[in-house]
Amino acid sequence: MSTQRPAASRGGPMMGMMGAPPAKSKNFRGSLGRLLKELAPERRAIIAVLTLITTSVTIGAFGPKILGRATNEIFYGFIGEKLPSGMSKSAIVARLRASGQSTQADMLSKSSVVPGQGINFANVTHFLLLALGLYLISALFLWIQAYLMAGVTQRTVYRLRQMAEEKIGRLPLSYFDTQSRGDLLSRVTNDVDNISTSLQQGLSQILNSLLTVISVLIMMVWISPILALVSLIAIPLSIFGSAFIAKKSKSEFTSQWSWTGKLNGHVEEMHTGHSLVKVFGRSKKSVEQFQVLNESLYQSSFKAQFISGIIQPLTQLISNLIYVAIAVIGGYRVASGAMSLGDVQAFIQYSRQFGMPLAQIAGLMNSVQSGVASAERLFEFLDAPEESPDLTHPIPLARVRGEIEFKDVSFRYTPDQPLIEGFNLKVAPGETVAIVGPTGAGKTTLVNLIMRFYEIDSGAILIDGIDARQVTRDDLRRQFGMVLQETWLFTGSMRENIAFGSADPTHEQVERAAVAANIDHFLRSLPDGYESMLSDENSTVSNGERQLLTIARAFMADPAILILDEATSSVDTRTEVLVQHAMAELRRGRTSFVIAHRLSTIRDADVILVMDKGALIEQGTHDQLMASKGFYFDLYASQFASSITE
């Protein structure tokens, strides 16, 4: 391409696709707030989710307490069965005190033991069924909220994807010139998927965990404030211990992802240039480099995983120590009659439930941070400056005759680098205009300005006497058919690729376009003919045949104006002659712009524009320009020196 566009950041195709999601955002609070605003259309479903989670957690919090009641029924029934039925409990307590067994007496006096009465299995069954019912209802509510939350998440992500797709259509070509393709694809695919994961796993689970912590803490304080205080000691110990280890492992994880990127880059480069590596005998050196990178990645990954892996055993150790303390203190209080055995059992269950959501919150915060960082990257893309909007009342543009006029047009990609200054040109309908010049002369820029891929800084471009800015971009671009130097084909049949630019194609029209582009004989030689499948990586189709397919596609669209940007650069000499004859027939009645470095392809053009540094320096037919022996003559001589000599 012969333009002076700003250089975009480059990377291999794996860049942005294989890297880890962003770990931190630049503005966490602002990005989180904006992401939550995107959930506004789902407010009713979110309220239902919050209600279901709150109800589920509240109901589930009573389960251990009720199971503790069942344990008391069994424990007290077991003790009561051992006591004489003829004596009252107070008498048995007095006898125990008289014999010096004060601890047993205190426990018995504060219990609900009935001497001589065994286990009341009816009460036990009642409590067990009640607990089972509560757990089932709690689980049912959680399942319903998970279903609703999945809908909230996917509908929100659906809207975000739709916004991203629509945004791409509104962005100017200059945006894509300055952005890495891999990074752009990562924003609209990987980052959106990461947002989906964070919303699905993060919001409801964090809320569930927070409510669980609050409800469990209330129940623990209700049962025993002393044991609750012991359990709370685990929180600062776990937080400080985890933070200390996480700080140590952060640098190792950074090193791990750095070496991962280097290793991926090396593998991609060696795979892409595999044949050249073989030809130049660099296979051994390539393997040695791989081993060095692989060893470095191994060392950093081992340290990162080992250090971060200490967090869970540490928190588990703290949890077990707290468990032992609760068991010892609780056992003593049961023996002294200060607590019932069922309450201690319930408290132990609560203490286990108390530590689990805290660990979940700590783990989910990384996911939330990553999701917010992805949302921030997506919002940066969605906030990118768009093309200037079309006029509210544009001039309708039907099929044009093809007259194009540049009036004192000036344009520059960057404010400090002039490219085209005061350009004037008038092209009559049906003329074939060839544009030649060295790389960076502004050839492709000229046709991009005609189609308003870029907006001119000053002057005007007229189509059939109408300012191109007075019509919509869609109406304007429907007048053009374009064949680029780089072919673009999509996964589908040959027929579908050719018919891409036509609104209602027939098979006969597709065949005529293929015949005109001299690709019909190739298509008929395939096993499935025009229905043969094609993909961008299809190695059975040569570069020349790909270019012919794109030329047939342009012919199929039947445009009023043709733009051919190095359209025959990938075609062999014999095929080039055939294509030129077909193009000459198809250009009849159409205005055509042909950008070419190979000057042999444009000798029959009605007018040849010679550009250099954005300015039109020569204009005329091939014979006229050769006779003047100017810039064009020098270009032609550099390609056909032997012919000129003869």
Helices and strands as residue ranges (DSSP letters): H 28-37, G 40-42, H 43-61, H 63-82, H 89-98, H 102-109, H 121-170, H 173-177, H 181-188, H 190-198, I 199-203, H 204-223, H 225-232, H 234-272, H 274-279, H 283-309, H 311-335, H 341-382, E 404-411, E 420-427, E 432-436, H 443-450, E 458-463, E 466-467, G 468-470, H 473-477, E 480-483, E 492-493, H 494-498, G 499-501, H 507-516, H 520-525, G 529-531, E 533-534, H 543-557, E 561-565, H 573-586, E 591-595, G 599-602, E 607-612, E 615-620, H 622-628, H 631-639, H 641-645
